[in-house]
Amino acid sequence: MFKLTSLNLNGIRSATSKGLEAWISATAPDCICVQEVKAQAADVAGRFEHLAGLKGHFHFAEKKGYSGVAIYSLHEPSDVVIGYGSPEFDAEGRYVELRFDTPTRKLSLISCYFPSGSSGEERQLAKYRFLAEVHPILMALKGDREFVLCGDINIAHQEADLKNFKGNRKNSGFLPDEREWMSKILHLTDTTGGLVDVYRKLYPDTTDDCYTWWSNRGQAYAKNVGWRLDYQIATPGIAQAARTAAVYKDVKFSDHAPLTIEYDLSI
């Protein structure tokens, strides 16, 4: 079994200070895709190149203390792709892809951090630009290879994906155009879609247990007033190999919870 975890760290220094490395050692994923590293190469050097025996591959943001993604892997990739070719968003450190190709198979793991639009109209427009850019990238990738995209997508796709769906219809993360983008990439009968929300494939009706993010306001975490913002989106061939999925909530490493999915495949 291949165990794959996705987690928004909200800062690698913060998350590791809360016991993340011990948890990785105990759960032993083959790979963990992380977002919001909030560090630069100099901060990582001598400390975070490895976590619990897994080697890290990074895409840092140019801005200090902002964004940044990484994949920590037990397995050595055949290639590493940093960024997806965007003049605007590659500077923000939002995409890293590890390829594990063999003579008979093309396979990628991607860690991706989608922009949030919650701070205002300017960033919401940036979010829409990102969605427009990344869609054809994912579709072209689907035509060439199998992949799993792990990430904080910052979109709750369906009403079951957040506690207070009625009160959030006009808020970033649950806007109609964002949700339609998700439907488009997941539409199996659409040639511009065809990807699979792996958690929902395994657990199509789960509500309260599916949330991966909680606001720091009020008692959102204690009351489980959450959102499902963290996903593993896969090509159909890989999605068929998914066997179990779990959101870990016993220890809080950040304002997000780790999503771990086990696949019946070997790297």
TORSE-372186 format. One record per residue: x, y, z of N, C-alpha, C in turn. Coordinates in steps of 0.1 Angstrom, whole numbers, padded with zeros to 4 digits, always signed. Layout:
REM TORSE-372186
XYZXYZXYZ ...
This chain:
REM TORSE-372186
+0008-0012+0000+0000+0000+0000+0009+0013+0000 +0004+0022-0007+0011+0035-0008+0003+0045+0000 +0010+0051+0010+0003+0061+0019+0007+0075+0016 -0003+0083+0013-0001+0097+0008-0008+0107+0017 -0001+0116+0023-0007+0126+0032-0006+0140+0026 -0017+0148+0028-0016+0162+0024-0019+0171+0037 -0012+0182+0039-0014+0190+0050-0009+0204+0047 -0018+0214+0050-0014+0228+0050-0007+0231+0064 +0006+0234+0064+0013+0236+0076+0010+0248+0084 +0006+0259+0077+0005+0272+0082+0019+0276+0089 +0029+0272+0082+0043+0275+0087+0050+0262+0092 +0061+0259+0085+0068+0246+0089+0074+0247+0102 +0079+0259+0106+0085+0260+0120+0074+0258+0131 +0063+0264+0128+0052+0263+0138+0047+0248+0139 +0044+0242+0127+0039+0228+0127+0049+0218+0134 +0061+0220+0131+0071+0210+0137+0073+0213+0152 +0070+0225+0156+0071+0227+0171+0059+0221+0178 +0049+0217+0171+0037+0211+0177+0037+0195+0175 +0048+0190+0171+0049+0175+0171+0047+0168+0158 +0048+0176+0147+0045+0170+0134+0055+0159+0130 +0068+0161+0133+0077+0150+0129+0075+0137+0136 +0071+0138+0149+0068+0125+0156+0056+0119+0150 +0046+0127+0146+0034+0121+0140+0037+0114+0127 +0046+0121+0118+0050+0115+0106+0057+0102+0108 +0066+0101+0118+0073+0089+0122+0063+0078+0126 +0053+0082+0133+0044+0072+0138+0034+0066+0127 +0030+0075+0118+0021+0071+0108+0028+0066+0095 +0040+0070+0093+0049+0065+0082+0042+0066+0068 +0039+0078+0064+0035+0079+0050+0047+0077+0040 +0044+0073+0028+0054+0072+0018+0058+0087+0013 +0048+0095+0013+0050+0109+0009+0040+0118+0017 +0045+0130+0020+0036+0140+0026+0037+0153+0018 +0026+0157+0012+0026+0170+0004+0022+0181+0014 +0029+0191+0015+0026+0202+0024+0025+0215+0017 +0017+0224+0022+0015+0237+0017+0017+0248+0028 +0018+0260+0024+0021+0271+0033+0033+0268+0042 +0044+0265+0036+0057+0263+0043+0061+0275+0050 +0059+0287+0044+0062+0300+0050+0077+0301+0054 +0085+0297+0045+0100+0297+0047+0107+0298+0034 +0119+0302+0035+0128+0303+0023+0139+0292+0024 +0147+0291+0013+0157+0281+0013+0167+0282+0025 +0170+0294+0028+0179+0296+0040+0173+0291+0053 +0160+0292+0054+0154+0288+0067+0153+0273+0067 +0152+0266+0056+0151+0252+0055+0165+0245+0057 +0175+0252+0052+0189+0246+0052+0193+0242+0066 +0198+0229+0067+0203+0224+0080+0192+0220+0090 +0179+0222+0086+0169+0218+0095+0157+0211+0089 +0152+0215+0078+0140+0210+0073+0141+0203+0059 +0154+0200+0055+0155+0193+0042+0149+0179+0043 +0149+0173+0055+0142+0160+0057+0133+0162+0069 +0122+0154+0069+0113+0153+0080+0111+0138+0082 +0114+0133+0094+0112+0119+0098+0117+0109+0087 +0128+0112+0082+0134+0104+0072+0130+0106+0057 +0121+0115+0055+0116+0118+0042+0123+0130+0036 +0127+0129+0024+0135+0140+0017+0125+0150+0011 +0128+0163+0014+0119+0174+0009+0123+0179-0004 +0113+0183-0012+0115+0190-0025+0106+0202-0025 +0111+0214-0027+0104+0226-0024+0102+0235-0036 +0091+0243-0035+0089+0255-0043+0087+0267-0033 +0096+0275-0032+0095+0286-0022+0089+0299-0029 +0082+0307-0021+0077+0320-0026+0089+0330-0025 +0088+0340-0034+0098+0350-0034+0096+0359-0021 +0084+0361-0017+0081+0369-0005+0084+0361+0007 +0091+0367+0017+0095+0360+0029+0082+0357+0037 +0082+0345+0043+0072+0341+0053+0058+0339+0046 +0058+0336+0033+0046+0335+0025+0045+0322+0017 +0034+0316+0017+0031+0305+0008+0042+0294+0008 +0045+0289-0003+0055+0278-0004+0050+0265-0002 +0054+0255-0011+0049+0241-0010+0061+0232-0010 +0059+0219-0006+0069+0209-0007+0063+0196-0007 +0071+0186-0012+0067+0172-0010+0079+0165-0004 +0076+0158+0007+0086+0150+0014+0083+0135+0010 +0094+0129+0005+0092+0116-0001+0102+0106+0004 +0097+0093+0007+0106+0082+0010+0113+0077-0003 +0107+0080-0014+0112+0074-0027+0118+0085-0035 +0128+0082-0042+0136+0092-0050+0128+0094-0064 +0124+0106-0067+0117+0108-0080+0127+0107-0092 +0120+0104-0103+0128+0105-0116+0130+0119-0121 +0121+0128-0116+0122+0142-0120+0115+0151-0110 +0119+0163-0110+0112+0173-0101+0108+0185-0109 +0096+0189-0109+0091+0201-0116+0087+0212-0106 +0093+0223-0107+0091+0234-0098+0083+0245-0106 +0071+0247-0101+0062+0257-0108+0055+0251-0120 +0045+0258-0125+0038+0253-0137+0040+0263-0149 +0049+0272-0148+0051+0282-0159+0043+0294-0159 +0039+0298-0147+0030+0311-0146+0039+0322-0141 +0040+0333-0149+0047+0345-0145+0042+0351-0132 +0029+0350-0129+0023+0356-0117+0025+0346-0105 +0021+0334-0107+0019+0325-0095+0031+0317-0092 +0040+0315-0101+0052+0308-0097+0060+0316-0087 +0059+0329-0088+0066+0337-0078+0061+0335-0064 +0049+0330-0063+0042+0328-0050+0045+0314-0044 +0052+0305-0051+0056+0292-0046+0044+0283-0044 +0037+0280-0054+0024+0273-0053+0023+0259-0059 +0034+0254-0066+0033+0241-0073+0047+0234-0073 +0047+0222-0068+0058+0213-0070+0053+0199-0074 +0060+0193-0083+0056+0180-0089+0067+0171-0089 +0065+0159-0083+0075+0148-0083+0071+0138-0093 +0079+0134-0102+0076+0123-0112+0083+0110-0108 +0076+0100-0109+0081+0086-0106+0078+0078-0118 +0086+0080-0129+0084+0074-0142+0092+0061-0143 +0086+0051-0149+0093+0039-0153+0091+0037-0168 +0098+0027-0173+0095+0024-0188+0081+0020-0191 +0073+0016-0181+0060+0012-0184+0049+0021-0178 +0053+0032-0171+0043+0040-0164+0048+0054-0162 +0039+0064-0163+0042+0078-0160+0033+0082-0148 +0039+0086-0137+0031+0089-0125+0037+0101-0118 +0028+0111-0114+0033+0123-0107+0025+0125-0094 +0032+0130-0084+0025+0135-0072+0028+0151-0072 +0017+0158-0069+0018+0172-0069+0013+0178-0056 +0021+0188-0051+0016+0196-0040+0013+0210-0045 +0001+0214-0042-0003+0227-0048-0011+0235-0038 -0009+0248-0037-0015+0257-0028-0023+0267-0036 -0036+0266-0036-0045+0275-0044-0046+0288-0036 -0047+0299-0043-0048+0312-0035-0062+0313-0028 -0061+0320-0017-0073+0323-0010-0078+0337-0014 -0091+0339-0015-0097+0352-0018-0104+0358-0007 -0101+0353+0005-0109+0358+0017-0105+0372+0021 -0093+0377+0017-0088+0390+0022-0094+0401+0014 -0101+0399+0003-0107+0410-0004-0108+0407-0019 -0113+0417-0026-0116+0415-0040-0103+0413-0049 -0092+0420-0045-0080+0418-0053-0075+0404-0053 -0075+0398-0041-0070+0384-0041-0081+0374-0046 -0093+0378-0046-0104+0369-0052-0102+0369-0067 -0099+0380-0073-0096+0381-0087-0084+0373-0090 -0073+0373-0082-0061+0366-0084-0065+0351-0083 -0073+0347-0074-0078+0333-0073-0084+0328-0086 -0093+0337-0092-0099+0333-0104-0089+0332-0116 -0079+0340-0116-0068+0339-0126-0061+0326-0124 -0058+0323-0112-0051+0310-0109-0059+0298-0114 -0072+0298-0111-0081+0287-0115-0081+0286-0131 -0082+0297-0137-0082+0297-0152-0069+0292-0158 -0058+0295-0151-0044+0291-0156-0042+0276-0153 -0046+0271-0141-0042+0258-0137-0051+0247-0144 -0063+0251-0148-0072+0241-0154-0066+0234-0166 -0061+0242-0176-0055+0235-0188-0042+0228-0185 -0035+0232-0175-0023+0225-0170-0027+0211-0166 -0037+0210-0157-0041+0197-0152-0047+0189-0163 -0054+0194-0172-0060+0187-0183-0049+0181-0192 -0039+0189-0195-0028+0185-0203-0020+0174-0196 -0018+0175-0183-0011+0165-0175-0019+0152-0175 -0032+0153-0174-0041+0141-0174-0040+0133-0187 -0037+0140-0198-0036+0134-0211-0022+0127-0213 -0013+0130-0204+0001+0125-0206+0004+0115-0195 -0002+0116-0183+0003+0107-0172-0008+0106-0161 -0006+0096-0153-0014+0095-0141-0009+0104-0130 -0017+0110-0122-0012+0119-0111-0022+0120-0100 -0017+0124-0088-0025+0128-0077-0021+0142-0074 -0030+0151-0073-0028+0165-0068-0033+0166-0054 -0023+0169-0045-0027+0171-0031-0026+0186-0028 -0036+0191-0021-0034+0205-0018-0046+0211-0011 -0042+0223-0005-0053+0232+0000-0058+0240-0012 -0070+0235-0016-0076+0241-0028-0084+0253-0025 -0087+0256-0012-0094+0267-0008-0108+0269-0014 -0114+0257-0017-0128+0256-0022-0135+0245-0015 -0147+0248-0010-0156+0237-0005-0165+0234-0016 -0165+0222-0022-0172+0220-0034-0187+0219-0033 -0191+0211-0023-0205+0208-0021-0210+0213-0007 -0223+0213-0005-0229+0217+0008-0224+0208+0019 -0221+0195+0016-0217+0186+0026-0202+0189+0030 -0196+0198+0023-0181+0201+0026-0179+0213+0035 -0189+0218+0041-0188+0228+0051-0200+0229+0060 -0198+0232+0073-0208+0232+0083-0220+0242+0080 -0215+0254+0077-0225+0265+0076-0226+0269+0061 -0232+0260+0053-0232+0263+0039-0242+0274+0035 -0253+0275+0043-0263+0285+0040-0257+0299+0042 -0249+0301+0053-0243+0314+0056-0231+0318+0048 -0226+0309+0039-0213+0311+0032-0215+0312+0017 -0227+0313+0012-0229+0312-0002-0223+0324-0009 -0220+0336-0002-0215+0347-0008-0200+0350-0004 -0194+0340+0003-0181+0341+0008-0171+0333+0000 -0159+0339-0001-0148+0332-0008-0146+0318-0003 -0144+0308-0012-0143+0294-0008-0156+0286-0010 -0167+0294-0012-0180+0287-0015-0188+0295-0025 -0181+0303-0033-0188+0311-0043-0192+0302-0055 -0203+0305-0062-0207+0297-0073-0197+0294-0084 -0189+0304-0087-0179+0302-0098-0168+0293-0093 -0164+0294-0081-0154+0285-0075-0159+0270-0075 -0171+0268-0071-0177+0255-0070-0179+0249-0084 -0182+0258-0094-0184+0253-0108-0170+0249-0113 -0160+0256-0110-0146+0252-0114-0143+0237-0109 -0147+0235-0097-0145+0221-0091-0153+0211-0099 -0166+0214-0101-0174+0205-0109-0169+0202-0123 -0163+0213-0129-0158+0211-0142-0146+0202-0143 -0137+0203-0134-0125+0194-0134-0129+0179-0130 -0140+0178-0123-0144+0165-0118-0154+0158-0127 -0159+0165-0138-0170+0160-0146-0165+0149-0155 -0169+0136-0152-0164+0125-0159-0169+0124-0174 -0180+0131-0177-0185+0130-0191-0180+0142-0199 -0172+0151-0193-0167+0163-0199-0152+0161-0203 -0149+0163-0216-0135+0161-0220-0125+0171-0213 -0131+0181-0208-0122+0191-0200-0123+0188-0185 -0127+0176-0181-0128+0173-0167-0122+0159-0165 -0129+0151-0158-0125+0137-0157-0116+0133-0146 -0113+0143-0137-0105+0139-0125-0114+0135-0114 -0108+0129-0103-0116+0123-0092-0113+0129-0079 -0122+0133-0072-0121+0137-0058-0120+0124-0050 -0108+0120-0046-0107+0107-0040-0114+0105-0027 -0114+0115-0018-0121+0113-0006-0136+0111-0008 -0141+0119-0017-0156+0117-0020-0159+0104-0027 -0149+0099-0035-0151+0086-0041-0153+0075-0030 -0145+0076-0020-0145+0066-0009-0157+0069+0001 -0159+0081+0004-0169+0085+0013-0178+0096+0008 -0188+0092-0001-0196+0102-0008-0205+0110+0001 -0209+0105+0012-0219+0112+0020-0214+0118+0034 -0201+0116+0037-0196+0121+0049-0197+0136+0051 -0201+0141+0063-0202+0155+0065-0193+0159+0076 -0197+0158+0089-0188+0164+0100-0174+0158+0100 -0172+0146+0096-0159+0140+0097-0150+0144+0085 -0155+0151+0075-0147+0154+0064-0139+0167+0065 -0143+0176+0074-0137+0189+0075-0122+0188+0077 -0114+0197+0071-0100+0198+0072-0095+0212+0077 -0104+0222+0078-0100+0235+0082-0110+0241+0091 -0106+0249+0101-0115+0255+0110-0109+0270+0113 -0118+0279+0113-0115+0293+0116-0109+0294+0130 -0100+0303+0132-0095+0305+0146-0105+0314+0154 -0115+0318+0148-0125+0327+0155-0134+0318+0163 -0139+0324+0174-0148+0317+0183-0143+0303+0187 -0152+0294+0187-0149+0280+0191-0151+0270+0179 -0147+0275+0167-0150+0267+0155-0144+0253+0156 -0132+0252+0161-0126+0238+0161-0133+0230+0172 -0136+0235+0183-0142+0228+0194-0156+0224+0190 -0163+0232+0182-0177+0229+0178-0177+0222+0164 -0166+0220+0159-0164+0213+0145-0172+0221+0135 -0171+0234+0135-0177+0243+0125-0166+0245+0114 -0165+0235+0105-0153+0234+0096-0157+0234+0082 -0146+0234+0074-0147+0233+0059-0138+0222+0054 -0142+0216+0043-0133+0207+0036-0126+0214+0025 -0114+0219+0028-0106+0226+0018-0094+0219+0012 -0091+0207+0018-0079+0200+0015-0083+0187+0007 -0077+0185-0004-0081+0174-0013-0069+0166-0018 -0073+0154-0023-0064+0146-0032-0073+0144-0044 -0069+0150-0055-0075+0149-0068-0067+0141-0077 -0073+0130-0083-0065+0120-0090-0071+0117-0104 -0062+0112-0113-0067+0107-0125-0075+0094-0122 -0084+0090-0130-0093+0078-0127-0085+0066-0124 -0074+0063-0131-0067+0051-0129-0061+0050-0115 -0056+0061-0110-0050+0061-0096-0062+0061-0086 -0072+0069-0089-0084+0069-0079-0090+0055-0077 -0090+0047-0087-0095+0034-0085-0087+0025-0075 -0074+0029-0073-0066+0022-0064-0067+0027-0049 -0075+0037-0047-0077+0042-0033-0085+0032-0025 -0080+0030-0012-0087+0020-0004-0092+0027+0009 -0085+0036+0016-0089+0042+0028-0086+0057+0028 -0093+0065+0035-0090+0079+0037-0094+0083+0051 -0086+0092+0057-0088+0096+0070-0083+0110+0072 -0091+0118+0080-0086+0131+0084-0082+0130+0099 -0070+0134+0102-0065+0132+0116-0067+0145+0124 -0074+0143+0135-0078+0155+0143-0073+0154+0158 -0066+0144+0162-0063+0142+0176-0053+0152+0181 -0044+0156+0172-0034+0166+0175-0035+0177+0164 -0034+0190+0169-0036+0201+0159-0022+0207+0156 -0017+0204+0144-0004+0209+0140-0006+0223+0133 -0017+0226+0128-0020+0240+0122-0035+0242+0122 -0040+0252+0115-0054+0254+0114-0061+0244+0104 -0052+0236+0098-0057+0225+0089-0054+0211+0095 -0061+0201+0091-0058+0187+0096-0052+0179+0084 -0044+0170+0087-0038+0161+0076-0049+0152+0070 -0049+0151+0057-0057+0141+0050-0048+0130+0045 -0050+0118+0049-0042+0107+0044-0050+0096+0037 -0046+0093+0025-0053+0083+0017-0043+0071+0013 -0047+0059+0015-0039+0048+0011-0043+0042-0003 -0033+0040-0011-0036+0035-0025-0029+0021-0026 -0036+0012-0033-0031-0001-0036-0022+0000-0049 -0010+0006-0047-0001+0008-0058+0013+0009-0052 +0023+0007-0061+0037+0009-0056+0044+0019-0065 +0053+0026-0059+0060+0037-0066+0073+0031-0072 
